[in-house]
Amino acid sequence: MSFIIANLGTIIVGLIVAVIVGLVIFSLIRNKKKGKSSCSCGCGCGHCPNSSSCHK
């Protein structure tokens, strides 16, 4: 119990970071299922060398 009390701040920050990472992963999976691209450059893909891997 003393370990938890001594490291309470670190544990709380770790939990917050874990929740944020989980939400980001959840959002990426949801967007992938909806067919949305993960490409965030905002420009056209006609000149992009990776356009075939982004948009199949």
N, C-alpha and C positions, 0 to 999 in steps of 0.2 A: 504494500500500500504506500510505503514511503517513496518508492520509485515513481509511482504515478503522480504523487503530489510534487515531487522534486522536478518532474519533467512535464508538468501540465501544459505549459505554454507551447512546448515543442509538439506535444501530442495534438493540441488543438490546431496548430498551424498545419501539421501533417494531414489531419482530417479535412481541413478546408481545401488544401491542395488536391487531395484525393477526390473530393467531390467535384472540383472544377475540372480535373482531368476526365472524370467519368462523364460529366455533362458534355464536354467537347467530343469525346468518343461517341456518345449517344447521338449527338447532332450530326456527326459525320456519317454514321450508319443510317440515320433517318434520311438524310439528303441523298445518299447513295441509293436507297430503296425507292425514293421518289424520282430517281433519274437525273437529279441535279448534278452538275459538274462541280468538282472540287477546285477547279481552276478559278483563281480569284484575280487574275490580272486585269480583267475588264475590257480587254481589247479583242479585236477579231483574231481568229485562229488560222486564217488563210496563210500567213507567213510564218507560223510557228512550226518548228521542226518536230515538236511533240504532239501535234494536233491529232495524229492517228491513235495515240495512246489515250488521249483525253476523251475524244468523241468517236466512239466506234459506230 
